[in-house]
Amino acid sequence: MSIIIPPFAPSPILDYNVNKCTLFLISVTQNKMHECSITESMLSLALEKANEASAGKITRINLVVGELSGIVSECVQFYFDAISKGTIASGAELAFETKPTQVRCRKCDNVFTPSDQNWDCPECHEAGIEIVSGRECYMESIEVE
């Protein structure tokens, strides 16, 4: 059974609560706290939704992560493996869908994927852009038994 997490609900994944993570961060650099707190919030939300569905086991957690989010999937996996032990999510597969960066030209409204070196609009060559995709960080769904 899949449980869909509404994408427009307030995202607890972005709530930087590091209660359990503090134990795992004694020898970890400051930039790793980001993934730990996100992983803890993601696990908390998954456990809450599985409990609401009276599930006995979480088998898969589907995550959507934008290229610009700064999330390192290997770090999320590392923290998930550590903090999910002893829960119904232990051993669950984390599936990451990476959303590409897309921007919109403020002059001509063209939506495009910028290259690494060039973020100018390919249509009108203006530099004024706004990011429309690529910063995502949310749980799309969980699969349970």
DSSP file (Angstrom, degrees, kcal/mol; ACC not computed):
  #  RESIDUE AA STRUCTURE BP1 BP2  ACC     N-H-->O    O-->H-N    N-H-->O    O-->H-N    TCO  KAPPA ALPHA  PHI   PSI    X-CA   Y-CA   Z-CA
    1    1 A M              0   0    0      0, 0.0   143,-2.8     0, 0.0     2,-0.4   0.000 360.0 360.0 360.0 137.7    0.0    0.0    0.0
    2    2 A S  E     -A  143   0A   0    141,-0.2     2,-0.6   143,-0.1   141,-0.2  -0.872 360.0-155.6-105.1 140.2    1.3    3.5   -0.8
    3    3 A I  E     -A  142   0A   0    139,-3.3   139,-2.2    -2,-0.4     2,-0.4  -0.970  13.8-145.7-114.0 118.1    0.5    6.5    1.3
    4    4 A I  E     -A  141   0A   0     -2,-0.6   137,-0.3   137,-0.2   136,-0.1  -0.702   4.2-146.7 -86.8 129.7    0.6    9.8   -0.6
    5    5 A I        -     0   0    0    135,-2.3    -2,-0.0    -2,-0.4    -1,-0.0  -0.861  29.5-113.4 -94.0 119.8    1.9   12.8    1.4
    6    6 A P    >   -     0   0    0      0, 0.0     3,-1.3     0, 0.0   133,-0.1  -0.311  20.7-145.3 -56.8 125.9    0.1   15.9    0.1
    7    7 A P  T 3  S+     0   0    0      0, 0.0     4,-0.1     0, 0.0    -2,-0.0   0.706  94.7  53.0 -69.1 -18.8    2.8   18.1   -1.5
    8    8 A F  T 3  S+     0   0    0      2,-0.1     3,-0.1     3,-0.0    -3,-0.0   0.414  83.7 105.9 -99.4   3.9    1.2   21.3   -0.4
    9    9 A A  S <  S-     0   0    0     -3,-1.3     2,-0.0     1,-0.1    -4,-0.0  -0.473  92.9 -82.4 -73.4 153.0    0.9   20.5    3.3
   10   10 A P        -     0   0    0      0, 0.0    -1,-0.1     0, 0.0    -2,-0.1  -0.369  52.4-123.7 -55.6 133.1    3.4   22.2    5.5
   11   11 A S    >   -     0   0    0      1,-0.2     3,-1.6    -3,-0.1     4,-0.1  -0.714  24.3-170.6 -92.8 104.9    6.6   20.2    5.2
   12   12 A P  G >  S+     0   0    0      0, 0.0     3,-1.7     0, 0.0    -1,-0.2   0.693  81.5  78.1 -63.2 -15.9    7.9   18.9    8.5
   13   13 A I  G 3  S+     0   0    0      1,-0.3    28,-0.2    28,-0.1    29,-0.2   0.850  92.4  51.2 -59.9 -31.4   11.0   17.8    6.6
   14   14 A L  G <  S+     0   0    0     -3,-1.6     2,-0.8    27,-0.1    -1,-0.3   0.357  81.8 106.2 -90.6   7.6   12.1   21.4    6.7
   15   15 A D    <   -     0   0    0     -3,-1.7     2,-2.0    22,-0.1    26,-0.1  -0.790  67.6-145.1 -86.3 111.4   11.7   21.7   10.5
   16   16 A Y        +     0   0    0     -2,-0.8     2,-0.6    24,-0.1    22,-0.1  -0.456  39.7 151.4 -85.1  71.7   15.2   21.7   11.8
   17   17 A N        -     0   0    0     -2,-2.0     4,-0.2    20,-0.3     3,-0.2  -0.903  20.3-177.4-101.1 121.7   14.7   19.9   15.1
   18   18 A V     >  +     0   0    0     -2,-0.6     4,-1.5     1,-0.2    -1,-0.1  -0.081  33.5 130.4-114.7  34.7   17.9   18.0   16.0
   19   19 A N  T  4 S+     0   0    0      1,-0.2     3,-0.4     2,-0.2     4,-0.3   0.956  85.8  23.7 -52.0 -64.3   16.9   16.2   19.2
   20   20 A K  T >4 S+     0   0    0      1,-0.2     3,-1.3    -3,-0.2     4,-0.5   0.815 115.6  67.5 -73.6 -30.9   18.2   12.6   18.3
   21   21 A C  G >> S+     0   0    0      1,-0.3     3,-1.4     2,-0.2     4,-0.8   0.788  81.6  74.8 -64.3 -27.6   20.7   13.9   15.8
   22   22 A T  G >< S+     0   0    0     -4,-1.5     3,-0.9    -3,-0.4     4,-0.3   0.854  90.8  58.2 -54.3 -35.3   22.9   15.5   18.4
   23   23 A L  G <4 S+     0   0    0     -3,-1.3     3,-0.4    -4,-0.3    -1,-0.3   0.816 109.3  43.6 -63.4 -30.7   24.1   12.1   19.5
   24   24 A F  G <4 S+     0   0    0     -3,-1.4    -1,-0.2    -4,-0.5     3,-0.2   0.470 104.8  65.0 -94.2  -2.6   25.3   11.3   16.0
   25   25 A L    X<  +     0   0    0     -3,-0.9     3,-1.1    -4,-0.8    -1,-0.2   0.339  62.0 106.5-106.3   7.6   27.0   14.7   15.4
   26   26 A I  T 3  S+     0   0    0     -3,-0.4    -1,-0.2    -4,-0.3    -2,-0.1   0.897  99.2  20.8 -55.8 -43.4   29.7   14.8   18.0
   27   27 A S  T 3  S+     0   0    0     -3,-0.2     2,-0.4     2,-0.1    -1,-0.3   0.163 104.8 103.2-112.1  19.1   32.5   14.2   15.5
   28   28 A V  S <  S-     0   0    0     -3,-1.1     5,-0.1     1,-0.1    -3,-0.0  -0.802  73.7-109.1-105.5 144.2   30.6   15.4   12.3
   29   29 A T    >   -     0   0    0     -2,-0.4     3,-1.4     1,-0.1     4,-0.4  -0.184  32.0-104.2 -68.3 163.1   31.2   18.8   10.7
   30   30 A Q  G >  S+     0   0    0      1,-0.3     3,-1.5     2,-0.2     4,-0.4   0.833 115.2  61.8 -57.7 -39.2   28.6   21.6   10.8
   31   31 A N  G 3  S+     0   0    0      1,-0.3     3,-0.5     2,-0.2     4,-0.5   0.693  94.7  63.2 -67.8 -16.2   27.4   21.1    7.2
   32   32 A K  G <> S+     0   0    0     -3,-1.4     4,-1.8     1,-0.2    -1,-0.3   0.671  83.5  77.0 -79.6 -16.9   26.2   17.6    7.9
   33   33 A M  H <> S+     0   0    0     -3,-1.5     4,-2.8    -4,-0.4     5,-0.3   0.842  85.2  64.7 -60.4 -32.5   23.6   18.8   10.5
   34   34 A H  H  > S+     0   0    0     -3,-0.5     4,-1.9    -4,-0.4    -1,-0.2   0.945 106.3  39.9 -56.0 -53.4   21.4   19.9    7.6
   35   35 A E  H  > S+     0   0    0     -4,-0.5     4,-2.6    -3,-0.2    -1,-0.2   0.864 114.2  54.7 -66.7 -36.5   20.9   16.3    6.4
   36   36 A C  H  X S+     0   0    0     -4,-1.8     4,-2.6     2,-0.2    -2,-0.2   0.945 110.8  43.5 -64.2 -48.1   20.6   14.9    9.9
   37   37 A S  H  X S+     0   0    0     -4,-2.8     4,-2.1     1,-0.2   -20,-0.3   0.885 115.2  49.4 -67.4 -36.9   17.8   17.2   10.9
   38   38 A I  H  X S+     0   0    0     -4,-1.9     4,-2.5    -5,-0.3    -1,-0.2   0.913 111.8  49.4 -65.5 -42.0   16.0   16.7    7.6
   39   39 A T  H  X S+     0   0    0     -4,-2.6     4,-2.7     2,-0.2    -2,-0.2   0.904 110.1  50.5 -64.6 -41.5   16.3   13.0    7.9
   40   40 A E  H  X S+     0   0    0     -4,-2.6     4,-2.3     2,-0.2    -1,-0.2   0.921 112.7  45.9 -63.2 -43.2   15.0   13.0   11.5
   41   41 A S  H  X S+     0   0    0     -4,-2.1     4,-2.3   -28,-0.2    -2,-0.2   0.892 112.7  51.0 -66.0 -39.2   12.0   15.1   10.4
   42   42 A M  H  X S+     0   0    0     -4,-2.5     4,-2.5   -29,-0.2    -2,-0.2   0.920 111.4  47.4 -63.4 -44.6   11.4   12.9    7.4
   43   43 A L  H  X S+     0   0    0     -4,-2.7     4,-2.7     2,-0.2     5,-0.2   0.917 110.7  52.1 -63.4 -43.2   11.5    9.8    9.6
   44   44 A S  H  X S+     0   0    0     -4,-2.3     4,-2.2     1,-0.2    -2,-0.2   0.917 111.8  46.0 -59.3 -45.3    9.1   11.3   12.1
   45   45 A L  H  X S+     0   0    0     -4,-2.3     4,-2.6     2,-0.2     5,-0.2   0.909 112.5  50.4 -65.0 -42.7    6.6   12.2    9.4
   46   46 A A  H  X S+     0   0    0     -4,-2.5     4,-2.4     1,-0.2    -2,-0.2   0.915 111.8  47.6 -62.5 -43.3    6.9    8.7    7.8
   47   47 A L  H  X S+     0   0    0     -4,-2.7     4,-2.3     2,-0.2    -1,-0.2   0.895 111.7  51.1 -64.9 -39.7    6.3    7.0   11.2
   48   48 A E  H  X S+     0   0    0     -4,-2.2     4,-2.1    -5,-0.2    -2,-0.2   0.935 112.9  44.4 -62.4 -47.1    3.3    9.3   11.9
   49   49 A K  H  X S+     0   0    0     -4,-2.6     4,-1.3     2,-0.2    -2,-0.2   0.874 113.4  50.8 -67.9 -37.2    1.7    8.6    8.5
   50   50 A A  H  <>S+     0   0    0     -4,-2.4     5,-2.7    -5,-0.2    -1,-0.2   0.897 109.9  50.7 -66.0 -39.6    2.4    4.8    8.9
   51   51 A N  H ><5S+     0   0    0     -4,-2.3     3,-1.6     1,-0.2    -2,-0.2   0.904 106.5  54.2 -63.4 -42.3    0.8    4.9   12.3
   52   52 A E  H 3<5S+     0   0    0     -4,-2.1    -1,-0.2     1,-0.3    -2,-0.2   0.820 111.3  46.3 -60.6 -30.4   -2.3    6.6   11.0
   53   53 A A  T 3<5S-     0   0    0     -4,-1.3    -1,-0.3    -5,-0.1    -2,-0.2   0.341 112.2-121.8 -93.1   6.0   -2.6    3.8    8.4
   54   54 A S  T < 5 +     0   0    0     -3,-1.6    -3,-0.2     1,-0.2     2,-0.2   0.862  52.3 170.0  54.4  39.6   -2.1    1.1   11.1
   55   55 A A      < -     0   0    0     -5,-2.7    -1,-0.2     1,-0.1     3,-0.1  -0.522  33.5-156.8 -81.9 148.4    0.9   -0.2    9.1
   56   56 A G  S    S+     0   0    0      1,-0.3     2,-0.3    -2,-0.2    -1,-0.1   0.655  76.5  17.5 -95.2 -19.4    3.3   -2.7   10.6
   57   57 A K        -     0   0    0     -7,-0.1    88,-2.5    32,-0.1     2,-0.6  -0.981  60.8-140.3-155.6 137.1    6.3   -1.9    8.4
   58   58 A I  E     +B  144   0A   0     30,-2.8    86,-0.3    -2,-0.3     3,-0.1  -0.902  23.2 175.3 -95.6 123.5    7.5    0.9    6.2
   59   59 A T  E     +     0   0A   0     84,-3.1    34,-2.6    -2,-0.6     2,-0.3   0.723  62.2  12.3-101.3 -25.9    9.2   -0.6    3.1
   60   60 A R  E     -Bc 143  93A   0     83,-1.6    83,-3.1    32,-0.3     2,-0.5  -0.989  52.9-158.7-155.0 141.2   10.0    2.4    1.0
   61   61 A I  E     -Bc 142  94A   0     32,-2.8    34,-2.8    -2,-0.3     2,-0.6  -0.989  16.1-151.3-123.2 121.1   10.1    6.2    1.4
   62   62 A N  E     -Bc 141  95A   0     79,-2.9    78,-2.5    -2,-0.5    79,-1.2  -0.828  18.0-174.4 -98.2 117.6    9.9    8.3   -1.8
   63   63 A L  E     -Bc 139  96A   0     32,-3.3    34,-2.8    -2,-0.6     2,-0.5  -0.861  17.7-151.0-114.8 144.6   11.7   11.6   -1.6
   64   64 A V  E     +Bc 138  97A   0     74,-3.1    74,-2.3    -2,-0.4     2,-0.4  -0.973  21.0 177.6-114.9 123.4   11.9   14.5   -4.0
   65   65 A V  E     -Bc 137  98A   0     32,-2.9    34,-2.1    -2,-0.5    72,-0.2  -0.991  20.6-136.3-131.8 127.0   15.0   16.6   -3.8
   66   66 A G  E >   - c   0  99A   0     70,-3.0     3,-1.6    -2,-0.4     5,-0.4  -0.479  22.2-119.0 -81.1 152.5   16.0   19.5   -6.1
   67   67 A E  T 3  S+     0   0    0     32,-2.3     3,-0.4     1,-0.3    68,-0.2   0.804 115.7  46.5 -57.4 -30.9   19.4   20.0   -7.5
   68   68 A L  T 3  S+     0   0    0     66,-2.7    -1,-0.3    31,-0.2    67,-0.2   0.389  85.5  93.0 -94.3   3.4   19.8   23.3   -5.7
   69   69 A S  S <  S-     0   0    0     -3,-1.6    -1,-0.2    65,-0.6    -2,-0.1   0.746  86.2-132.1 -71.3 -22.6   18.5   22.0   -2.3
   70   70 A G        +     0   0    0     -3,-0.4     2,-0.4    -4,-0.4   -35,-0.1   0.550  56.5 144.5  82.0   6.6   22.0   21.2   -1.0
   71   71 A I        -     0   0    0     -5,-0.4     2,-0.7   -37,-0.1    -1,-0.3  -0.670  40.0-153.0 -83.7 129.4   20.8   17.7    0.1
   72   72 A V    >>  -     0   0    0     -2,-0.4     4,-2.0     1,-0.1     3,-0.7  -0.910   3.9-154.4-103.2 112.6   23.4   14.9   -0.2
   73   73 A S  H 3> S+     0   0    0     -2,-0.7     4,-2.6     1,-0.3     5,-0.2   0.836  92.2  57.1 -59.6 -35.7   21.5   11.7   -0.6
   74   74 A E  H 3> S+     0   0    0      1,-0.2     4,-2.1     2,-0.2    -1,-0.3   0.876 107.6  48.5 -63.7 -36.5   24.3    9.6    0.7
   75   75 A C  H <> S+     0   0    0     -3,-0.7     4,-2.6     2,-0.2     5,-0.2   0.909 110.5  50.4 -69.2 -42.2   24.3   11.6    4.0
   76   76 A V  H  X S+     0   0    0     -4,-2.0     4,-2.8     1,-0.2    -2,-0.2   0.927 111.4  49.1 -60.2 -44.1   20.5   11.2    4.3
   77   77 A Q  H  X S+     0   0    0     -4,-2.6     4,-2.6     2,-0.2    -2,-0.2   0.914 110.3  51.1 -61.5 -43.6   20.9    7.5    3.8
   78   78 A F  H  X S+     0   0    0     -4,-2.1     4,-1.5     1,-0.2    -2,-0.2   0.941 114.6  41.8 -59.2 -50.4   23.6    7.3    6.4
   79   79 A Y  H  X S+     0   0    0     -4,-2.6     4,-3.0     1,-0.2     5,-0.3   0.886 113.0  54.3 -66.9 -38.3   21.6    9.2    9.0
   80   80 A F  H  X S+     0   0    0     -4,-2.8     4,-2.0    -5,-0.2    -2,-0.2   0.936 106.5  51.3 -61.0 -46.1   18.4    7.3    8.2
   81   81 A D  H  < S+     0   0    0     -4,-2.6     4,-0.4     1,-0.2    -1,-0.2   0.870 115.5  43.7 -58.2 -37.1   20.1    3.9    8.7
   82   82 A A  H >< S+     0   0    0     -4,-1.5     3,-0.5    -5,-0.2    -2,-0.2   0.930 119.6  37.1 -75.3 -47.4   21.3    5.1   12.1
   83   83 A I  H 3< S+     0   0    0     -4,-3.0    -2,-0.2     1,-0.2    -3,-0.2   0.616 109.5  60.8 -88.3 -10.5   18.2    6.8   13.5
   84   84 A S  T >< S+     0   0    0     -4,-2.0     3,-2.0    -5,-0.3     6,-0.5   0.576  73.5 120.0 -90.4  -7.7   15.6    4.3   12.1
   85   85 A K  T <  S+     0   0    0     -3,-0.5     3,-0.1    -4,-0.4    -3,-0.0  -0.299  78.8  20.0 -57.2 135.7   17.0    1.3   13.9
   86   86 A G  T 3  S+     0   0    0      1,-0.3    -1,-0.3     2,-0.0     2,-0.2   0.522 107.7  99.6  82.2   5.2   14.4   -0.2   16.2
   87   87 A T  S X  S-     0   0    0     -3,-2.0     3,-1.4     1,-0.0    -1,-0.3  -0.688  90.0-104.0-114.7 172.4   11.5    1.5   14.3
   88   88 A I  T 3  S+     0   0    0      1,-0.2   -30,-2.8    -2,-0.2    -3,-0.1   0.555 120.0  61.4 -72.1  -5.6    9.0    0.1   11.7
   89   89 A A  T >  S+     0   0    0     -5,-0.3     3,-2.5   -32,-0.2    -1,-0.2   0.506  72.4 124.6 -95.3  -6.6   11.1    2.0    9.2
   90   90 A S  T <  S+     0   0    0     -3,-1.4     3,-0.1    -6,-0.5   -32,-0.1  -0.328  81.5  12.9 -57.9 128.7   14.3    0.1    9.8
   91   91 A G  T 3  S+     0   0    0      1,-0.3    -1,-0.3   -10,-0.1    -2,-0.1   0.408  91.4 147.3  84.9  -2.0   15.6   -1.3    6.6
   92   92 A A    <   -     0   0    0     -3,-2.5     2,-0.4     1,-0.1    -1,-0.3  -0.343  51.3-114.7 -66.2 147.6   13.2    0.7    4.4
   93   93 A E  E     -c   60   0A   0    -34,-2.6   -32,-2.8    -3,-0.1     2,-0.6  -0.676  20.1-146.4 -81.6 134.3   14.5    1.8    1.0
   94   94 A L  E     -c   61   0A   0     -2,-0.4     2,-0.5   -34,-0.2   -32,-0.2  -0.919  14.1-164.7 -99.0 122.1   15.0    5.5    0.4
   95   95 A A  E     -c   62   0A   0    -34,-2.8   -32,-3.3    -2,-0.6     2,-0.5  -0.940   3.6-158.3-110.7 121.5   14.2    6.4   -3.2
   96   96 A F  E     -c   63   0A   0     -2,-0.5     2,-0.6   -34,-0.2   -32,-0.2  -0.873   8.0-167.7-104.7 124.0   15.4    9.8   -4.3
   97   97 A E  E     -c   64   0A   0    -34,-2.8   -32,-2.9    -2,-0.5     2,-0.6  -0.956  17.3-147.4-105.2 121.4   13.9   11.6   -7.3
   98   98 A T  E     -c   65   0A   0     -2,-0.6   -32,-0.2   -34,-0.2   -34,-0.1  -0.794   4.3-150.0 -94.4 123.8   16.1   14.5   -8.3
   99   99 A K  E     -c   66   0A   0    -34,-2.1   -32,-2.3    -2,-0.6   -31,-0.2  -0.789  19.9-127.3 -90.8 128.6   14.3   17.6   -9.7
  100  100 A P        -     0   0    0      0, 0.0     2,-0.4     0, 0.0    35,-0.1  -0.301  27.9 -96.9 -72.4 159.2   16.4   19.5  -12.2
  101  101 A T        +     0   0    0     33,-0.1     2,-0.4    13,-0.1    33,-0.2  -0.607  44.9 178.8 -74.5 130.0   16.9   23.2  -11.9
  102  102 A Q  E     -D  133   0B   0     31,-2.2    30,-2.6    -2,-0.4    31,-1.8  -0.998   4.3-171.4-132.9 140.7   14.5   25.3  -14.0
  103  103 A V  E     -DE 131 112B   0      9,-2.9     9,-2.6    -2,-0.4     2,-0.4  -0.894  14.8-138.2-128.9 158.3   14.4   29.1  -14.2
  104  104 A R  E     -DE 130 111B   0     26,-2.8    26,-2.0    -2,-0.3     2,-0.3  -0.967  21.6-123.9-119.0 132.0   12.1   31.6  -15.8
  105  105 A C  E  >  -D  129   0B   0      5,-2.7     4,-1.5    -2,-0.4    24,-0.2  -0.567  12.5-148.0 -71.3 131.1   13.3   34.7  -17.6
  106  106 A R  T  4 S+     0   0    0     22,-2.7    -1,-0.1    -2,-0.3    23,-0.1   0.679  94.3  47.4 -75.3 -16.8   11.8   37.8  -16.1
  107  107 A K  T  4 S+     0   0    0     21,-0.5    -1,-0.2     3,-0.1    22,-0.1   0.916 130.6  12.0 -88.9 -50.0   11.7   39.6  -19.4
  108  108 A C  T  4 S-     0   0    0      2,-0.1    -2,-0.2    18,-0.0    -1,-0.1   0.422  91.5-124.4-112.7   1.2   10.2   37.0  -21.8
  109  109 A D     <  +     0   0    0     -4,-1.5     2,-0.2     1,-0.2    -3,-0.1   0.601  52.4 158.4  65.4  14.0    8.8   34.4  -19.4
  110  110 A N        -     0   0    0     -6,-0.1    -5,-2.7     1,-0.0     2,-0.5  -0.522  32.3-146.9 -67.7 131.4   10.8   31.6  -21.1
  111  111 A V  E     +E  104   0B   0     -2,-0.2     2,-0.3    -7,-0.2    -7,-0.2  -0.898  32.6 154.2-101.9 128.6   11.3   28.6  -18.8
  112  112 A F  E     -E  103   0B   0     -9,-2.6    -9,-2.9    -2,-0.5     9,-0.0  -0.956  47.8-110.4-149.9 164.4   14.6   26.8  -19.3
  113  113 A T        -     0   0    0     -2,-0.3   -11,-0.2   -11,-0.2     2,-0.0  -0.897  41.2-136.2 -97.9 116.6   17.3   24.6  -17.7
  114  114 A P        -     0   0    0      0, 0.0     5,-0.2     0, 0.0     2,-0.1  -0.336  11.9-122.8 -73.3 154.4   20.5   26.7  -17.3
  115  115 A S        -     0   0    0      3,-1.8     0, 0.0     1,-0.1     0, 0.0  -0.454  33.1-100.7 -84.7 169.0   23.9   25.3  -18.1
  116  116 A D  S    S+     0   0    0      1,-0.2     3,-0.1    -2,-0.1    -1,-0.1   0.867 121.4  28.9 -57.5 -37.7   26.6   25.2  -15.4
  117  117 A Q  S    S+     0   0    0      1,-0.2     2,-0.5     2,-0.0    -1,-0.2   0.686 118.5  54.3 -98.6 -21.2   28.2   28.3  -16.8
  118  118 A N        +     0   0    0      1,-0.1    -3,-1.8     2,-0.1    -1,-0.2  -0.937  39.0 162.7-128.9 114.0   25.3   30.2  -18.4
  119  119 A W        +     0   0    0     -2,-0.5     2,-0.1    -5,-0.2    -1,-0.1   0.218  45.3 118.5-107.5  12.0   22.1   31.2  -16.7
  120  120 A D  S    S-     0   0    0      1,-0.1     7,-0.2     5,-0.1     6,-0.1  -0.486  79.4 -92.9 -75.5 150.1   21.2   33.8  -19.3
  121  121 A C     >  -     0   0    0      5,-2.9     4,-1.5     1,-0.2    -1,-0.1  -0.435  26.6-148.0 -63.3 128.9   17.9   33.3  -21.2
  122  122 A P  T  4 S+     0   0    0      0, 0.0    -1,-0.2     0, 0.0    -2,-0.0   0.693  94.9  48.8 -72.7 -16.5   18.6   31.4  -24.4
  123  123 A E  T  4 S+     0   0    0      3,-0.1    -2,-0.0     1,-0.0    -3,-0.0   0.930 132.6   7.8 -86.4 -52.9   15.7   33.3  -26.1
  124  124 A C  T  4 S-     0   0    0      2,-0.1    -1,-0.0   -14,-0.0    -3,-0.0   0.464  90.8-128.3-113.1  -3.8   16.3   37.0  -25.2
  125  125 A H     <  +     0   0    0     -4,-1.5     2,-0.2     1,-0.2    -5,-0.1   0.671  55.4 148.1  65.9  20.4   19.8   36.7  -23.6
  126  126 A E        -     0   0    0      1,-0.1    -5,-2.9     2,-0.1    -1,-0.2  -0.547  45.2-146.7 -81.9 152.8   18.7   38.6  -20.5
  127  127 A A        +     0   0    0     -7,-0.2     2,-0.8    -2,-0.2    -1,-0.1   0.584  67.5 105.2 -94.4 -12.9   20.3   37.7  -17.1
  128  128 A G        +     0   0    0     -7,-0.0   -22,-2.7   -23,-0.0   -21,-0.5  -0.587  48.3 150.8 -76.1 108.1   17.2   38.4  -15.0
  129  129 A I  E     -D  105   0B   0     -2,-0.8     2,-0.4   -24,-0.2   -24,-0.2  -0.884  35.3-148.4-133.0 163.1   15.8   35.1  -14.0
  130  130 A E  E     -D  104   0B   0    -26,-2.0   -26,-2.8    -2,-0.3     2,-0.4  -0.992  28.4-115.4-130.3 143.2   13.9   33.5  -11.1
  131  131 A I  E     +D  103   0B   0     -2,-0.4   -28,-0.3   -28,-0.2     3,-0.1  -0.628  34.5 170.0 -79.6 127.8   14.2   29.9  -10.0
  132  132 A V  E     +     0   0B   0    -30,-2.6     2,-0.3    -2,-0.4   -29,-0.2   0.585  66.2  15.3-110.9 -17.0   11.0   27.9  -10.5
  133  133 A S  E    S+D  102   0B   0    -31,-1.8   -31,-2.2     1,-0.1    -1,-0.3  -0.989  90.7  66.8-156.3 147.9   12.3   24.4   -9.8
  134  134 A G  S    S+     0   0    0     -2,-0.3   -66,-2.7   -33,-0.2   -65,-0.6   0.284  78.6  82.7 125.5  -8.8   15.3   22.8   -8.2
  135  135 A R        +     0   0    0    -67,-0.2   -34,-0.1   -68,-0.2    -2,-0.0   0.352  62.0 133.3-102.5   4.6   14.9   23.7   -4.5
  136  136 A E        +     0   0    0    -71,-0.1   -70,-3.0   -37,-0.1   -67,-0.2  -0.117  23.1 166.8 -59.6 149.7   12.5   21.0   -3.6
  137  137 A C  E     + B   0  65A   0    -72,-0.2     2,-0.3     2,-0.0   -72,-0.2  -0.567  28.1 122.2-161.6  93.0   12.8   18.8   -0.5
  138  138 A Y  E     - B   0  64A   0    -74,-2.3   -74,-3.1    -2,-0.1     2,-0.6  -0.988  60.2-109.2-152.7 161.1    9.8   16.8    0.4
  139  139 A M  E     - B   0  63A   0     -2,-0.3   -76,-0.2   -76,-0.2     3,-0.1  -0.835  26.4-173.0 -91.6 120.4    8.5   13.3    1.0
  140  140 A E  E     -     0   0A   0    -78,-2.5  -135,-2.3    -2,-0.6     2,-0.3   0.898  60.6 -32.2 -82.0 -42.6    6.2   12.3   -1.9
  141  141 A S  E     -AB   4  62A   0    -79,-1.2   -79,-2.9  -137,-0.3     2,-0.3  -0.984  48.3-134.1-166.2 166.8    4.9    9.0   -0.4
  142  142 A I  E     -AB   3  61A   0   -139,-2.2  -139,-3.3    -2,-0.3     2,-0.5  -0.963  15.1-141.2-129.0 152.1    5.7    6.0    1.7
  143  143 A E  E     +AB   2  60A   0    -83,-3.1   -84,-3.1    -2,-0.3   -83,-1.6  -0.957  28.2 177.6-114.6 132.4    5.0    2.4    1.0
  144  144 A V  E       B   0  58A   0   -143,-2.8   -86,-0.2    -2,-0.5    -2,-0.0  -0.830 360.0 360.0-132.0 164.0    3.9    0.2    3.9
  145  145 A E              0   0    0    -88,-2.5   -87,-0.1    -2,-0.3    -1,-0.1   0.295 360.0 360.0-119.6 360.0    2.8   -3.4    4.7
